[in-house]
Amino acid sequence: MVQPHVFWWQKYGTVGQIAQAAVALLGFLAILMQINVLGRNAQEAGARQIYQAYNDLEFKNPQYAHPDLDKIKAGPPDNLVQYETYVSYFLYACEEAISSFANSREWQATCDYDLKGHLPFLCEKMAAEPVYLTTYSAATQKWIAAEMQKTGVVPPECKLRKT
């Protein structure tokens, strides 16, 4: 007796079953894409909040936004501690913003602009405590080193080069 010809789709199920599996797979892929988008949106929102908090800190402490490091060091010891905390928050805010908005050059430009005034402090801090910058990502460490080189801020003077 001759066996009837079996089509490929009959080996794996009916057309309806195959279509249902395909739709389920597409739905699963859509869910994965949605989760990815939601995660990216949450990261960006968090970075915006952190940077906004830094801006608020900058508004409340204009003496640290464009610092006179000699004046800060000559003042009460608490001023230097507050300034160090301010710089740490600034670096953290930039680290978050730059990593969250990697394709947005304006975030990097904003952080570059704000970093310039803090380079003498960071230079002195690195000379006194080399481990200080290791608390930040490798990308942030490279960014600071590149900006120091570009502006000529090097130990032991740690002064901005006049341009």
C-alpha positions in Angstrom: 0.0 0.0 0.0 1.3 3.4 -0.9 1.6 6.0 1.8 0.1 9.4 1.1 2.5 12.3 0.6 3.2 14.2 3.8 3.7 18.0 3.5 6.4 19.7 5.6 4.0 21.6 7.8 2.1 18.4 8.6 5.2 17.1 10.4 5.2 20.1 12.7 1.5 20.8 13.1 -1.3 22.5 11.3 -1.0 25.9 9.7 -3.0 27.3 12.6 -0.6 25.9 15.2 2.4 27.2 13.3 0.8 30.7 12.9 0.0 30.7 16.6 3.6 29.9 17.5 4.9 32.6 15.2 2.5 35.2 16.8 3.6 34.1 20.3 7.2 34.5 19.3 6.6 38.0 17.9 4.7 38.9 21.1 7.6 37.7 23.2 10.1 39.7 21.1 7.8 42.8 21.5 7.8 42.3 25.3 11.6 42.1 25.3 11.9 45.3 23.3 9.4 47.1 25.6 11.4 46.0 28.6 14.6 47.3 27.0 12.9 50.7 26.2 11.5 51.0 29.7 14.9 50.3 31.2 16.6 52.9 29.0 13.9 55.4 29.8 14.3 54.8 33.6 18.0 55.2 33.3 17.7 58.4 31.4 15.1 59.8 33.9 17.4 58.9 36.8 20.3 60.6 35.1 18.2 63.7 34.5 17.1 63.7 38.2 20.7 63.4 39.4 21.9 66.2 37.1 18.9 68.4 38.2 19.9 67.8 41.8 23.5 68.8 40.9 22.1 72.0 39.3 20.2 72.8 42.5 23.4 72.2 44.5 25.2 74.5 42.1 22.5 77.2 42.5 22.7 77.0 46.3 26.5 77.0 46.4 27.8 79.4 43.6 31.1 79.7 45.4 31.8 76.1 44.5 30.5 76.3 40.9 33.4 78.6 39.9 35.7 78.0 42.8 38.6 80.0 44.1 40.5 77.1 45.5 43.0 79.2 47.5 40.1 81.0 49.2 38.3 77.7 50.0 41.5 76.2 51.5 42.1 79.3 53.5 38.6 79.3 55.0 37.2 77.0 57.7 38.0 73.3 57.2 34.3 72.6 56.6 34.4 74.6 53.4 37.0 72.2 51.9 34.9 69.2 52.9 31.8 70.8 51.4 33.7 71.6 48.2 35.0 68.0 47.9 31.5 66.7 48.4 30.3 69.2 45.7 32.9 68.0 43.2 32.1 64.3 44.0 28.4 65.0 43.3 29.3 66.8 40.1 31.4 63.9 38.9 28.7 61.4 39.8 26.1 63.5 38.0 28.3 63.7 34.9 29.1 60.1 35.0 25.4 59.2 35.0 24.5 61.7 32.3 27.3 60.8 29.9 26.6 57.0 30.3 22.9 57.4 29.9 23.0 59.8 27.0 26.1 58.4 25.2 24.8 59.7 21.8 24.1 63.2 23.0 27.3 65.3 22.7 25.8 68.2 24.6 25.9 66.4 27.9 29.6 65.8 27.4 30.2 69.4 26.4 28.3 70.6 29.5 30.3 68.5 31.8 33.6 69.5 30.1 32.7 73.1 30.6 31.9 72.6 34.3 34.9 70.4 35.0 37.5 73.0 34.0 37.2 75.0 37.2 37.6 71.9 39.4 40.7 70.5 37.7 43.2 72.2 40.1 41.4 70.6 43.1 41.3 67.2 41.4 45.0 67.5 40.5 45.9 68.3 44.1 43.6 65.5 45.4 45.1 63.0 43.0 48.6 63.9 44.1 47.7 63.7 47.8 45.4 60.7 47.5 46.0 58.7 44.3 43.2 56.3 45.2 40.6 59.1 45.2 39.6 58.9 41.5 39.4 55.1 41.5 36.0 55.5 43.1 34.8 56.6 39.6 34.5 54.6 36.4 37.4 54.1 34.1 35.7 56.4 31.6 35.5 59.2 34.1 39.1 58.7 35.1 40.2 58.9 31.4 37.9 62.0 30.9 39.5 63.8 33.8 43.0 62.9 32.8 42.4 64.1 29.2 41.0 67.4 30.4 43.9 67.9 32.7 46.3 67.3 29.9 44.4 69.6 27.6 44.4 72.4 30.1 47.9 71.8 31.4 46.9 71.1 34.9 49.7 68.9 36.3 51.3 68.3 39.7 52.9 69.8 41.6 51.6 73.3 40.5 48.1 72.1 39.6 47.2 75.4 38.0 45.1 76.1 34.9 47.2 77.2 32.0 46.4 80.7 30.8 45.0 80.8 27.3 
